[in-house]
Amino acid sequence: MSTMTKEESMIMFKILERADKMGIMANDRMTLSIDLGVAHEATPLDFERLLEADNFNFSHDIVGIQNHVDRERKKMDETFLPRFIKRTL
């Protein structure tokens, strides 16, 4: 089970701002925040790389996460894998 660090939370706030400015949020910032948390628990996300991504790849992960989160069960649909997951060695 993954937990979000303080640094990741701060970067996530910037991700929420960017998604809002780009107009790619399905709902509101709070809902996207929860969606990102669910995705991060399922497969730890590299928030720094996601924030730095070009618009196409950033949109892919943000829209994909929103479309594949089961908000009732707080689980990710296993058919979607974000591009910006943490790399393990």
Backbone as CSV, one residue per row, in Angstrom:
resi,resn,N_x,N_y,N_z,CA_x,CA_y,CA_z,C_x,C_y,C_z
1,MET,0.844,-1.178,0.000,0.000,0.000,0.000,0.893,1.247,0.000
2,SER,0.600,2.147,-0.893,1.410,3.342,-1.045,0.803,4.499,-0.256
3,THR,1.662,5.325,0.292,1.183,6.538,0.949,1.795,7.732,0.230
4,MET,1.102,8.846,0.264,1.561,10.033,-0.407,2.400,10.862,0.563
5,THR,3.591,11.258,0.098,4.449,12.098,0.914,3.966,13.550,0.861
6,LYS,4.497,14.371,1.747,4.158,15.798,1.750,4.569,16.431,0.420
7,GLU,5.738,16.067,-0.072,6.225,16.599,-1.361,5.288,16.194,-2.499
8,GLU,4.862,14.934,-2.503,3.926,14.475,-3.539,2.606,15.230,-3.454
9,SER,2.143,15.495,-2.254,0.899,16.260,-2.073,1.030,17.663,-2.639
10,MET,2.185,18.288,-2.446,2.410,19.630,-2.970,2.451,19.624,-4.500
11,ILE,3.089,18.610,-5.066,3.141,18.498,-6.520,1.746,18.204,-7.057
12,MET,0.986,17.373,-6.345,-0.363,17.056,-6.793,-1.223,18.320,-6.865
13,PHE,-1.035,19.244,-5.938,-1.774,20.500,-5.979,-1.486,21.236,-7.284
14,LYS,-0.228,21.233,-7.728,0.141,21.871,-8.997,-0.475,21.121,-10.181
15,ILE,-0.567,19.795,-10.061,-1.209,18.988,-11.106,-2.684,19.360,-11.213
16,LEU,-3.332,19.535,-10.077,-4.746,19.930,-10.077,-4.929,21.293,-10.734
17,GLU,-4.042,22.232,-10.434,-4.108,23.560,-11.051,-3.955,23.462,-12.565
18,ARG,-2.977,22.670,-13.007,-2.731,22.530,-14.445,-3.923,21.885,-15.143
19,ALA,-4.456,20.827,-14.556,-5.608,20.147,-15.157,-6.800,21.090,-15.245
20,ASP,-6.984,21.915,-14.220,-8.077,22.887,-14.213,-7.876,23.913,-15.332
21,LYS,-6.676,24.462,-15.444,-6.370,25.453,-16.483,-6.530,24.866,-17.882
22,MET,-6.216,23.578,-18.036,-6.337,22.923,-19.341,-7.783,22.533,-19.651
23,GLY,-8.644,22.575,-18.645,-10.045,22.216,-18.856,-10.281,20.728,-19.051
24,ILE,-9.466,19.908,-18.390,-9.588,18.451,-18.577,-10.113,17.724,-17.345
25,MET,-10.657,18.471,-16.399,-11.219,17.831,-15.206,-12.656,17.412,-15.485
26,ALA,-12.968,16.172,-15.168,-14.329,15.666,-15.366,-15.284,16.265,-14.343
27,ASN,-14.778,16.573,-13.166,-15.596,17.118,-12.084,-14.911,18.343,-11.509
28,ASP,-14.536,18.289,-10.238,-13.870,19.414,-9.589,-12.506,18.973,-9.062
29,ARG,-11.774,19.920,-8.478,-10.425,19.614,-7.975,-10.445,18.560,-6.871
30,MET,-11.428,18.625,-6.008,-11.495,17.650,-4.913,-11.668,16.236,-5.469
31,THR,-12.553,16.088,-6.447,-12.777,14.769,-7.034,-11.526,14.269,-7.738
32,LEU,-10.856,15.156,-8.495,-9.623,14.741,-9.162,-8.560,14.381,-8.137
33,SER,-8.500,15.106,-7.037,-7.553,14.795,-5.970,-7.785,13.384,-5.433
34,ILE,-9.034,13.050,-5.196,-9.385,11.708,-4.715,-9.033,10.669,-5.771
35,ASP,-9.356,10.958,-7.042,-9.039,10.034,-8.137,-7.540,9.767,-8.216
36,LEU,-6.737,10.823,-8.110,-5.284,10.652,-8.152,-4.799,9.838,-6.953
37,GLY,-5.407,10.043,-5.803,-5.049,9.254,-4.622,-5.354,7.776,-4.805
38,VAL,-6.510,7.485,-5.400,-6.891,6.091,-5.676,-5.905,5.472,-6.666
39,ALA,-5.574,6.202,-7.722,-4.622,5.705,-8.723,-3.253,5.479,-8.093
40,HIS,-2.840,6.403,-7.222,-1.541,6.309,-6.566,-1.475,5.096,-5.637
41,GLU,-2.580,4.786,-4.996,-2.635,3.589,-4.143,-2.551,2.313,-4.978
42,ALA,-3.185,2.324,-6.145,-3.190,1.130,-7.002,-1.823,0.896,-7.643
43,THR,-1.255,1.946,-8.196,0.049,1.901,-8.844,0.720,3.236,-8.569
44,PRO,1.711,3.271,-7.693,2.308,4.548,-7.318,2.696,5.407,-8.518
45,LEU,2.222,6.647,-8.498,2.464,7.580,-9.587,3.719,8.401,-9.317
46,ASP,4.390,8.778,-10.385,5.526,9.695,-10.295,4.968,11.083,-10.575
47,PHE,4.518,11.759,-9.533,3.853,13.045,-9.677,4.755,14.093,-10.320
48,GLU,6.032,14.050,-10.030,6.954,15.031,-10.601,7.030,14.875,-12.120
49,ARG,7.205,13.660,-12.599,7.252,13.421,-14.049,5.915,13.757,-14.695
50,LEU,4.810,13.445,-14.025,3.486,13.766,-14.566,3.343,15.276,-14.721
51,LEU,3.719,16.032,-13.709,3.608,17.484,-13.770,4.453,18.063,-14.902
52,GLU,5.615,17.483,-15.157,6.536,17.987,-16.178,6.200,17.493,-17.586
53,ALA,5.242,16.610,-17.721,4.909,16.014,-19.018,4.348,17.048,-19.989
54,ASP,4.492,16.748,-21.283,3.857,17.603,-22.287,2.345,17.460,-22.169
55,ASN,1.611,18.359,-22.783,0.154,18.392,-22.640,-0.516,17.090,-23.070
56,PHE,-0.044,16.475,-24.144,-0.661,15.245,-24.640,-0.566,14.130,-23.602
57,ASN,0.646,13.881,-23.092,0.845,12.787,-22.139,0.244,13.106,-20.773
58,PHE,0.290,14.380,-20.372,-0.359,14.797,-19.135,-1.854,14.521,-19.220
59,SER,-2.460,14.939,-20.326,-3.901,14.718,-20.527,-4.243,13.236,-20.548
60,HIS,-3.390,12.435,-21.177,-3.625,10.992,-21.237,-3.810,10.423,-19.847
61,ASP,-2.888,10.756,-18.936,-2.971,10.188,-17.595,-4.121,10.775,-16.791
62,ILE,-4.310,12.089,-16.845,-5.369,12.714,-16.045,-6.748,12.249,-16.506
63,VAL,-6.996,12.302,-17.801,-8.304,11.875,-18.324,-8.483,10.370,-18.121
64,GLY,-7.432,9.608,-18.376,-7.507,8.159,-18.205,-7.811,7.758,-16.769
65,ILE,-7.144,8.399,-15.832,-7.396,8.098,-14.418,-8.848,8.410,-14.077
66,GLN,-9.324,9.580,-14.488,-10.708,9.964,-14.182,-11.713,8.979,-14.790
67,ASN,-11.406,8.480,-15.977,-12.322,7.569,-16.666,-12.265,6.136,-16.139
68,HIS,-11.215,5.802,-15.402,-11.035,4.412,-14.981,-11.037,4.217,-13.463
69,VAL,-11.457,5.228,-12.730,-11.593,5.097,-11.273,-13.030,4.709,-10.949
70,ASP,-13.164,3.680,-10.130,-14.466,3.312,-9.592,-14.583,4.059,-8.267
71,ARG,-15.304,5.162,-8.271,-15.366,6.026,-7.092,-16.137,5.391,-5.934
72,GLU,-17.054,4.506,-6.236,-17.808,3.850,-5.163,-16.933,2.867,-4.391
73,ARG,-16.141,2.096,-5.122,-15.278,1.088,-4.490,-13.884,1.615,-4.173
74,LYS,-13.560,2.822,-4.684,-12.233,3.423,-4.521,-11.143,2.483,-5.037
75,LYS,-11.367,2.045,-6.286,-10.430,1.148,-6.967,-10.222,1.637,-8.395
76,MET,-9.081,1.275,-8.960,-8.811,1.566,-10.370,-9.275,0.402,-11.226
77,ASP,-9.843,0.735,-12.368,-10.162,-0.245,-13.397,-8.822,-0.788,-13.903
78,GLU,-8.672,-2.073,-13.927,-7.389,-2.685,-14.284,-7.058,-2.604,-15.767
79,THR,-7.931,-2.000,-16.569,-7.669,-1.900,-18.009,-6.859,-0.660,-18.368
80,PHE,-6.552,0.200,-17.408,-5.794,1.418,-17.679,-4.535,1.450,-16.832
81,LEU,-3.416,1.781,-17.484,-2.148,1.947,-16.781,-1.602,3.332,-17.112
82,PRO,-1.497,4.205,-16.107,-0.940,5.532,-16.363,0.485,5.443,-16.887
83,ARG,0.873,6.413,-17.678,2.228,6.450,-18.223,3.255,6.850,-17.177
84,PHE,2.836,7.645,-16.198,3.784,8.198,-15.240,3.698,7.498,-13.888
85,ILE,4.030,6.207,-13.910,4.098,5.451,-12.662,5.553,5.494,-12.189
86,LYS,5.746,5.246,-10.900,7.103,5.249,-10.344,7.882,4.079,-10.925
87,ARG,9.087,4.367,-11.260,9.994,3.336,-11.773,10.675,2.647,-10.618
88,THR,10.754,1.347,-10.685,11.468,0.595,-9.659,12.665,-0.067,-10.300
89,LEU,13.734,-0.145,-9.551,14.961,-0.753,-10.064,15.117,-2.143,-9.560
